Amino acid sequence: MSNGRRTSRVVLYIVLCLGVLLTVFPFIWMVLTSFKLDGEAVQVPPTILPQHPSLQAYQQVFDVIPFRAVLLNSVISTVLIVLGQVLFCTMAAYGFARIKFPGRQLIFILVLSVLMVPSQIFLIPQYLIIQKLHLLDTMGGLVLPSLFSAFGTFLLRQFFLSIPAEMEEAAILDGANRWQIFTKVMVPLVQPGIVTLVIFTAKYGWNNFMWPLIITTTPSKMTLGPALSTLSGVHVNNYPAQMAGAVLAVIPMLILFIVFQKQFIEGVAHAGVKG
Amino acid sequence: MKSALSRRTGSRHQLADAMWGYFFVAPVVIGLAVFYAFPFLQNIYFSFCEVDRFNRSSFIGLDNYREMFSSGELYQSTGNTFLYVLLTVPLGIFLAILVAALLNSKARGQSALRTLYYLPAITMPAAIAMVWKWIYNGNYGVLNEFLKVFGVSGRNWLNESATALIAVAVVGIWSMVGYNMVILLAGMQGISPSYYEAAQIDGAGALACFFHITIPMLSPSIFFVLITSLISGFQVFDTIYMMIGKTSLAYESTQSLVMLFYRNAFDYGYKGYASAVSIYIFVIILLFTLIQFVAQKKWVHYE
């Protein structure tokens, strides 16, 4: 390796590591602050490592907001949204990709058109529907509109379209009905697509902010997003408590990400390549 | 070849199969109709109505639009949103291309670095906003302490109209680089090495290869990233809501269009007016997307 190439290699690593540092620093600072006492956090000049590492801030989070309930709400709503979307979108995607019926093209275009519209457009009427159903401040209200997804339908339809017709025709000749073909033959074949949908939807459900902010008002009915907003309103100057709340909100998704890293990243990469 | 299905069947079977088709698509189609298509139409209707506290609507024609276009608020929010998009999208994509290109040059530890860069993309925006708000804190924030080392005096970043939007935009860029980078890196890895080999034989340097092979071949991915970044940029809400309090002096100079919508719809209860704002947002996003789709013919190369 020539000298010039070695220097450029070194520069490359310096730039990359600097970028990583900038990316990761807020996370590190969040964790470090969360273990400090609130007096230490506002010390000037600041300490880097907590002088008296403490879980006090975490305790304060649980004292101010019903964090256990909030965490549970986030988990349950995310799981329900994922299950609903996987079931309904997989079914619809199969129908649109594989079965001929009058109006198929038109209905599919109408489904796609939902993707073109920014979500604010739907919010006020959706809120009024949920209100009419007496579902404000409930789990049902949190998840109901998110169970149906044009994006998920579109994504999985692409996967169904790429499966050769022979797979299905063999099953039809064996006398299987559509539901049997769907569950026994087709669903296993689109598993990578379903995994991608699960990851997209879990991220969306977990991180969603505006809808739960609108729908929930009682602290014990909230999900993590609006609860963090409440926390920063109550503990205005208690930074360790705010950071502890943020840590608790971030960790479950982080664990999921570490376990399913490959699927997370490949799902997104795939979306970009296919357009 | 005719399909097995039509060979075996007559019209009775086709009818039965069509019924299966309706059965499979029904849940999504009905769900989308109830929670999206109907709300879309109702929202358009509401934008011509006054909706009171009890959600009774009365038709008032174009009054909401008239009021909207004659208020300074709308133009201020439009300006803020455009500035946010202008600050985040070009830089966010440029940095993503840079990181992707560096990672693509067979850097050791590529996949570990890629994972670290991707972290902001999976993190809850509300949590991200809290952490950055703490970093930006005017009295105890670590940013000001860091600047002090270089003799730069700190500011109250989120409380001054000169800096608040830029501070929020930095968070926006920080959040988007990893996501865009993953898409662009996948695009780069899809470029056939034979192009580079041919260019090397012709004596092209690394930079020439980058601008004459990588960028043109990558243009479909760049286009995808551009469209998605624009659309989400125009809808910025979570970070501003969390980072800029109602009492901040920078409140007006950071109010985005979606923020304006949210305040009117759910804080002030002006649902009719807010509906008109949401239609305005929709039209702006639609226009920009269309412009991009027309402009792409000039610079996006498909194989």
HADDOCK unambig.tbl for C-alpha pairs under 7 A between the chains (distance, minus, plus):
assign (segid A and resid 12 and name CA) (segid B and resid 102 and name CA) 6.64 0.50 0.50
assign (segid A and resid 20 and name CA) (segid B and resid 116 and name CA) 6.64 0.50 0.50
assign (segid A and resid 20 and name CA) (segid B and resid 117 and name CA) 6.17 0.50 0.50
assign (segid A and resid 23 and name CA) (segid B and resid 117 and name CA) 6.29 0.50 0.50
assign (segid A and resid 23 and name CA) (segid B and resid 174 and name CA) 6.86 0.50 0.50
assign (segid A and resid 26 and name CA) (segid B and resid 131 and name CA) 6.55 0.50 0.50
assign (segid A and resid 30 and name CA) (segid B and resid 131 and name CA) 6.11 0.50 0.50
assign (segid A and resid 42 and name CA) (segid B and resid 140 and name CA) 5.48 0.50 0.50
assign (segid A and resid 88 and name CA) (segid B and resid 27 and name CA) 6.06 0.50 0.50
assign (segid A and resid 88 and name CA) (segid B and resid 28 and name CA) 5.85 0.50 0.50
assign (segid A and resid 89 and name CA) (segid B and resid 28 and name CA) 6.59 0.50 0.50
assign (segid A and resid 91 and name CA) (segid B and resid 24 and name CA) 5.07 0.50 0.50
assign (segid A and resid 91 and name CA) (segid B and resid 25 and name CA) 6.37 0.50 0.50
assign (segid A and resid 92 and name CA) (segid B and resid 24 and name CA) 5.18 0.50 0.50
assign (segid A and resid 92 and name CA) (segid B and resid 25 and name CA) 3.98 0.50 0.50
assign (segid A and resid 92 and name CA) (segid B and resid 28 and name CA) 6.30 0.50 0.50
assign (segid A and resid 95 and name CA) (segid B and resid 21 and name CA) 5.04 0.50 0.50
assign (segid A and resid 95 and name CA) (segid B and resid 24 and name CA) 5.20 0.50 0.50
assign (segid A and resid 95 and name CA) (segid B and resid 25 and name CA) 5.63 0.50 0.50
assign (segid A and resid 99 and name CA) (segid B and resid 18 and name CA) 6.91 0.50 0.50
assign (segid A and resid 99 and name CA) (segid B and resid 21 and name CA) 5.45 0.50 0.50
assign (segid A and resid 100 and name CA) (segid B and resid 18 and name CA) 6.09 0.50 0.50
assign (segid A and resid 100 and name CA) (segid B and resid 21 and name CA) 6.81 0.50 0.50
assign (segid A and resid 101 and name CA) (segid B and resid 18 and name CA) 4.47 0.50 0.50
assign (segid A and resid 101 and name CA) (segid B and resid 21 and name CA) 6.08 0.50 0.50
assign (segid A and resid 117 and name CA) (segid B and resid 282 and name CA) 6.52 0.50 0.50
assign (segid A and resid 118 and name CA) (segid B and resid 282 and name CA) 6.14 0.50 0.50
assign (segid A and resid 120 and name CA) (segid B and resid 278 and name CA) 6.02 0.50 0.50
assign (segid A and resid 121 and name CA) (segid B and resid 40 and name CA) 6.21 0.50 0.50
assign (segid A and resid 121 and name CA) (segid B and resid 43 and name CA) 6.49 0.50 0.50
assign (segid A and resid 121 and name CA) (segid B and resid 278 and name CA) 5.40 0.50 0.50
assign (segid A and resid 121 and name CA) (segid B and resid 279 and name CA) 6.71 0.50 0.50
assign (segid A and resid 122 and name CA) (segid B and resid 36 and name CA) 6.07 0.50 0.50
assign (segid A and resid 122 and name CA) (segid B and resid 39 and name CA) 5.23 0.50 0.50
assign (segid A and resid 122 and name CA) (segid B and resid 40 and name CA) 5.60 0.50 0.50
assign (segid A and resid 122 and name CA) (segid B and resid 43 and name CA) 6.89 0.50 0.50
assign (segid A and resid 125 and name CA) (segid B and resid 39 and name CA) 4.95 0.50 0.50
assign (segid A and resid 125 and name CA) (segid B and resid 42 and name CA) 6.60 0.50 0.50
assign (segid A and resid 125 and name CA) (segid B and resid 43 and name CA) 6.44 0.50 0.50
assign (segid A and resid 126 and name CA) (segid B and resid 35 and name CA) 6.15 0.50 0.50
assign (segid A and resid 126 and name CA) (segid B and resid 39 and name CA) 6.31 0.50 0.50
assign (segid A and resid 145 and name CA) (segid B and resid 35 and name CA) 5.78 0.50 0.50
assign (segid A and resid 148 and name CA) (segid B and resid 28 and name CA) 5.45 0.50 0.50
assign (segid A and resid 148 and name CA) (segid B and resid 31 and name CA) 5.75 0.50 0.50
assign (segid A and resid 148 and name CA) (segid B and resid 32 and name CA) 6.17 0.50 0.50
assign (segid A and resid 169 and name CA) (segid B and resid 4 and name CA) 5.81 0.50 0.50
assign (segid A and resid 178 and name CA) (segid B and resid 20 and name CA) 6.86 0.50 0.50
assign (segid A and resid 203 and name CA) (segid B and resid 122 and name CA) 6.72 0.50 0.50
assign (segid A and resid 207 and name CA) (segid B and resid 124 and name CA) 4.67 0.50 0.50
assign (segid A and resid 207 and name CA) (segid B and resid 125 and name CA) 6.78 0.50 0.50
assign (segid A and resid 209 and name CA) (segid B and resid 238 and name CA) 6.76 0.50 0.50
assign (segid A and resid 225 and name CA) (segid B and resid 126 and name CA) 5.72 0.50 0.50
assign (segid A and resid 229 and name CA) (segid B and resid 242 and name CA) 6.61 0.50 0.50
assign (segid A and resid 243 and name CA) (segid B and resid 131 and name CA) 6.63 0.50 0.50
assign (segid A and resid 246 and name CA) (segid B and resid 127 and name CA) 4.83 0.50 0.50
assign (segid A and resid 249 and name CA) (segid B and resid 127 and name CA) 6.93 0.50 0.50
assign (segid A and resid 250 and name CA) (segid B and resid 123 and name CA) 6.01 0.50 0.50
assign (segid A and resid 250 and name CA) (segid B and resid 124 and name CA) 6.45 0.50 0.50
assign (segid A and resid 265 and name CA) (segid B and resid 182 and name CA) 6.81 0.50 0.50
assign (segid A and resid 268 and name CA) (segid B and resid 183 and name CA) 6.40 0.50 0.50
assign (segid A and resid 269 and name CA) (segid B and resid 182 and name CA) 5.81 0.50 0.50
assign (segid A and resid 269 and name CA) (segid B and resid 183 and name CA) 4.45 0.50 0.50
assign (segid A and resid 269 and name CA) (segid B and resid 186 and name CA) 5.50 0.50 0.50
assign (segid A and resid 272 and name CA) (segid B and resid 183 and name CA) 5.27 0.50 0.50
assign (segid A and resid 272 and name CA) (segid B and resid 221 and name CA) 6.04 0.50 0.50
assign (segid A and resid 272 and name CA) (segid B and resid 224 and name CA) 6.47 0.50 0.50
assign (segid A and resid 273 and name CA) (segid B and resid 187 and name CA) 6.15 0.50 0.50
assign (segid A and resid 273 and name CA) (segid B and resid 221 and name CA) 6.46 0.50 0.50
assign (segid A and resid 275 and name CA) (segid B and resid 224 and name CA) 6.30 0.50 0.50
